[in-house]
Amino acid sequence: MSPAPLRQLVIAGGGTAGWMTAAAATRFLERGWQITLVESDAIGTVGVGEATIPQIRLFNAGLGIDENEFLAATQGSFKLGIEFVDWWQPGQRYMHNFGEVGRALGLVPFHHWWARARAEGQARDFGHYSLNERAARAHRFDRLAGDATLPPLVWAYHFDAGLYAAYLRRRAEARGVVRVEGRIARVEREGETITTLVLDDGRRIAGDLFVDCSGFRSLLIGEALGSGWHDWSHWLPCDRAVAVPCANGGDFTPYTRATARPAGWQWRIPLQHRIGNGHVFSSAHMSEDEATAILMRNLDGEPLAEPRTLAFQAGRRDRVWIGNCYALGLAAGFLEPLESTSIHLIQSGIARLLGLLPGEPAGMAVLAAEANREAAREMEWIRDFIILHYKANQRPDPFWRAAAAMAVPPELAERMALFAATGRIRRDHDELFTDLAWSQVMIGQGLTPATHHPLADGLSAGDLGGFLGLIDRAISGAVTALPGHADFLARHCPAPRKAA
Ligand SMILES: Cc1cc2nc3c(=O)[nH]c(=O)nc-3n(C[C@H](O)[C@H](O)[C@H](O)COP(=O)(O)OP(=O)(O)OC[C@H]3O[C@@H](n4cnc5c(N)ncnc54)[C@H](O)[C@@H]3O)c2cc1C
């Protein structure tokens, strides 16, 4: 007799991770699966996580979500990139844009042509050749497709995390997910196989496959199954964030702003009904009172709530899949929100689970080993990209001097040395961040290449200037024709004046 197929999926936790998993499971699992989600209203969710990267559009599209409806439901706005203010040095700013920068010529990526032109005194800042950056700085937006002369605009979103989870919940429940409200008090298991979640009122929820979305508590993979923890705080020492929403004020920017502070940095995320703000800092270098005072002094509008502090540690679970339990979201690990990668890690973790979905219990160990290997590499690549922002700095504060002096992971040290000497970029194929992302941040953080690709000497100085001028003029013309970001939202996806 063949073993019984897996049929009962139990999701522990109803934050962004839990409801993204539930919505994807109802969309992609074949009929016959029963999906239950347990969450505790009393415990609540982490309640932050408002900036994303463009891959989320694929997730939403896969679920059949209409972009206008989704943005209206989540008080959302468009995001063309992240502006880094005062990171390399006080007074300097640059952007990590999502779209193309310039254009490759022949075999040679644009940044080599730019590096040569810059050295010859005929190039503006790197971001000047990015359509995304110029549209962002002009506060303009449209769903602009590319053509022969211009790349497309590439966007992600800002949204209210609570409203996004509620939106996904409505969709998931409409497709049959059963939501159970209650506090998980105990996890029963046989060896590494979880059998039942026992709630504090005695209710029992049995399952074949469990997804741990319980947040920092990591109830299943951490507490019950004892997955170890890789602590990365020696590279990423920020371990607190004070968060506060404020009324809209200042520019309604279609980008996230990350401003360096003496012992960390501050985020600014404009939504339709408010601005999300937070100050990420190292508690070894700054008190909570001081961090809160800095945040409250640097808001663009009236605070709309009391500031609240969240504690965390950078790192990842040793294994995200053990037995019949798979962890996602904060239960699986944490990297500070500097490059807005946590929601993406949930999304890619869901894709990995669906790709490696076991059919029966017997096949699980080998699938788990593959998932654990992939998840570890993915987080390490992102970790290194974030460390780069700290390592390459010339700020005076003790926190920043320590960051500049730290020994970074060897792979990152090699990438930085390669780029600084030659402008070449080392990147693994499956890695999240592209050559363009690496080049923008490395240049922005002051790592100007000492030399350029020899083929970038193939144009005369006059022709090189002409090439840059063409790109510049094409971008200028396109940006002038774009509508304002606020006007675009008001026309296509206006949200209720007060969040539902
Ligand atoms: C300061 C900060 C800023 C961030 N900013 C960003 C950002 O800009 N972009 C981004 O992509 N990500 C960001 N993140 C990360 C993002 O918030 C999370 O990845 C995302 O919210 C997922 O959280 P979660 O669902 O894993 O956990 P949570 O939101 O904590 O949800 C956990 C769920 O488990 C339930 N639960 C826990 N214990 C029990 C129990 N005993 N019984 C029953 N239920 C239980 C809770 O009730 C809740 O429903 C940020 C994180 C922090 C800390």
The ligand as a MOL file (V3000), in Angstrom:
LIG
                    3D

  0  0  0     0  0            999 V3000
M  V30 BEGIN CTAB
M  V30 COUNTS 53 58 0 0 0
M  V30 BEGIN ATOM
M  V30 1 C 11.9150 47.3900 12.5670 0
M  V30 2 C 11.5260 46.5460 11.4100 0
M  V30 3 C 11.2810 47.1360 10.1670 0
M  V30 4 C 10.9670 46.3260 9.0590 0
M  V30 5 N 10.7760 46.9050 7.8360 0
M  V30 6 C 10.6160 46.1110 6.7450 0
M  V30 7 C 10.4980 46.6420 5.4390 0
M  V30 8 O 10.4810 47.8600 5.2420 0
M  V30 9 N 10.3700 45.7860 4.4060 0
M  V30 10 C 10.3480 44.4290 4.5690 0
M  V30 11 O 10.2780 43.6900 3.5870 0
M  V30 12 N 10.3770 43.9120 5.8090 0
M  V30 13 C 10.5310 44.7020 6.8850 0
M  V30 14 N 10.5890 44.1470 8.1240 0
M  V30 15 C 10.3560 42.7270 8.2780 0
M  V30 16 C 8.8570 42.4550 8.2370 0
M  V30 17 O 8.2100 43.2140 9.2210 0
M  V30 18 C 8.5910 40.9800 8.4870 0
M  V30 19 O 9.3740 40.2130 7.6300 0
M  V30 20 C 7.1570 40.6600 8.2110 0
M  V30 21 O 6.3110 41.5090 8.9030 0
M  V30 22 C 6.8580 39.2290 8.5680 0
M  V30 23 O 6.6790 39.0740 9.9250 0
M  V30 24 P 6.1490 37.6650 10.4000 0
M  V30 25 O 4.8350 37.4130 9.7700 0
M  V30 26 O 7.2420 36.6850 10.2060 0
M  V30 27 O 6.0050 37.8730 11.9740 0
M  V30 28 P 4.8770 38.6380 12.8460 0
M  V30 29 O 4.3320 39.8210 12.1610 0
M  V30 30 O 5.5020 38.8420 14.1970 0
M  V30 31 O 3.7040 37.5970 12.9750 0
M  V30 32 C 3.7690 36.5150 13.8580 0
M  V30 33 C 2.4160 35.8550 13.9690 0
M  V30 34 O 2.5330 34.7340 14.8230 0
M  V30 35 C 1.5040 34.7730 15.7860 0
M  V30 36 N 1.9360 34.0860 16.9790 0
M  V30 37 C 3.0960 34.2050 17.6620 0
M  V30 38 N 3.0820 33.4070 18.7470 0
M  V30 39 C 1.9080 32.7620 18.7380 0
M  V30 40 C 1.2900 31.8140 19.6020 0
M  V30 41 N 1.8760 31.3770 20.7160 0
M  V30 42 N 0.0470 31.3820 19.2960 0
M  V30 43 C -0.6050 31.8120 18.1760 0
M  V30 44 N -0.0670 32.7040 17.3370 0
M  V30 45 C 1.1700 33.1770 17.6200 0
M  V30 46 C 1.2460 36.2550 16.0060 0
M  V30 47 O -0.0130 36.4810 16.5720 0
M  V30 48 C 1.3480 36.7590 14.5710 0
M  V30 49 O 0.1220 36.5380 13.9190 0
M  V30 50 C 10.8710 44.9400 9.2340 0
M  V30 51 C 11.0610 44.3550 10.4920 0
M  V30 52 C 11.3890 45.1520 11.5700 0
M  V30 53 C 11.5920 44.5110 12.9190 0
M  V30 END ATOM
M  V30 BEGIN BOND
M  V30 1 1 1 2
M  V30 2 1 2 3
M  V30 3 2 2 52
M  V30 4 2 3 4
M  V30 5 1 4 5
M  V30 6 1 4 50
M  V30 7 2 5 6
M  V30 8 1 6 7
M  V30 9 1 6 13
M  V30 10 2 7 8
M  V30 11 1 7 9
M  V30 12 1 9 10
M  V30 13 2 10 11
M  V30 14 1 10 12
M  V30 15 2 12 13
M  V30 16 1 13 14
M  V30 17 1 14 15
M  V30 18 1 14 50
M  V30 19 1 15 16
M  V30 20 1 16 17
M  V30 21 1 16 18
M  V30 22 1 18 19
M  V30 23 1 18 20
M  V30 24 1 20 21
M  V30 25 1 20 22
M  V30 26 1 22 23
M  V30 27 1 23 24
M  V30 28 2 24 25
M  V30 29 1 24 26
M  V30 30 1 24 27
M  V30 31 1 27 28
M  V30 32 2 28 29
M  V30 33 1 28 30
M  V30 34 1 28 31
M  V30 35 1 31 32
M  V30 36 1 32 33
M  V30 37 1 33 34
M  V30 38 1 33 48
M  V30 39 1 34 35
M  V30 40 1 35 36
M  V30 41 1 35 46
M  V30 42 1 36 37
M  V30 43 1 36 45
M  V30 44 2 37 38
M  V30 45 1 38 39
M  V30 46 1 39 40
M  V30 47 2 39 45
M  V30 48 1 40 41
M  V30 49 2 40 42
M  V30 50 1 42 43
M  V30 51 2 43 44
M  V30 52 1 44 45
M  V30 53 1 46 47
M  V30 54 1 46 48
M  V30 55 1 48 49
M  V30 56 2 50 51
M  V30 57 1 51 52
M  V30 58 1 52 53
M  V30 END BOND
M  V30 END CTAB
M  END
